[in-house]
Amino acid sequence: MVDTAGINKLGKMRERVKQELEHIPGNNPAQKELRMVYWMARMHSLGKKSQDNLSREDVLKESVKAIKEDFPDFKPDYDKRFFHC
């Protein structure tokens, strides 16, 4: 039997994160990596097995921190009004 409630929730999570990503441009390699890291971390934060109750701002901050490990001079570009950072 197919868990349609789980599939529906996954679809809603994907749509939510896609809408959030509209506020993070992917205009250079570091920004593209930020978007990828944000996508994975945000989906995890919204999942039913998540034990963290991270906001989109929390996930963004963690994602930026991860990108700065590879790009120390990285200056993230994102909609500061949307993310309240």
N, C-alpha and C positions, 0 to 999 in steps of 0.2 A: 504494500500500500504506500502511496506517495504522500509525503508530509507537505500538503499544500500550504499550510500555515507557515512552515519554515521557509518554503520557496518564496512566498509572498513577502515575508519579513526581509529576506535577503535582497529581493528586488527593491524594496523600500530603502534599505540601507545603501545599496549601490546608488540609487537615485539621489539620496541625500548627500552622499559624499561627492558625487558628480557635480551637484549644485555648489557645494562648498569649494570645489576645485576651480570653479569659474572665478574665484577671488584670489587665485594664485596663478599668475601668468607663467608660461613655460618658454620664456624668450631666450634662454641660454642653457648650456649643459647642466649647470648647477641648479638652476630653477626647475629643469625637467626632472632631475634627481629628487629635488624637494617634493615635487608633485607625486612621484612614485612612492617615496617614503611615507608621505602624508596619507596617500591612498591606503597603503597596507596597514599603517598604524591606526588610522581612523576606523577602517572596517573592523579591525580587531577590537577597538575600544567600544564599538557598538554591538559586537557579537554577544550571543547568549552565554558564552563561556568566559567572557571578560570579567575579571575581578576588580578592574580599575574602573572608576567612574570619571573618566577624563573628558573634559570639555573639548570642543574644537580648538580652543586657544591652547590648552595643555598639549594636545597632540601636535599642533603647529610648533610650539616651543621645543618639544622633544625632537621633532623632525629637523628643525633648523640646527639644533645642537649636533645631530648626527651628520648633517651635511658639512658642518664646519670642521669635522674630523678630516674630511678629504679636501675641503676647500676652505682653509683657515681665514682667508680674506673675504669670504662670502658675505654679501649684503643682501639679505632676502627681500624680495619684492612681493608684497601681498597687500590686500585691501585692509588697512589698519582699522577702518571703521567697522568692517564686517567682523574681524577677528578680535576687536577690542584689545589690541596689544600695543 
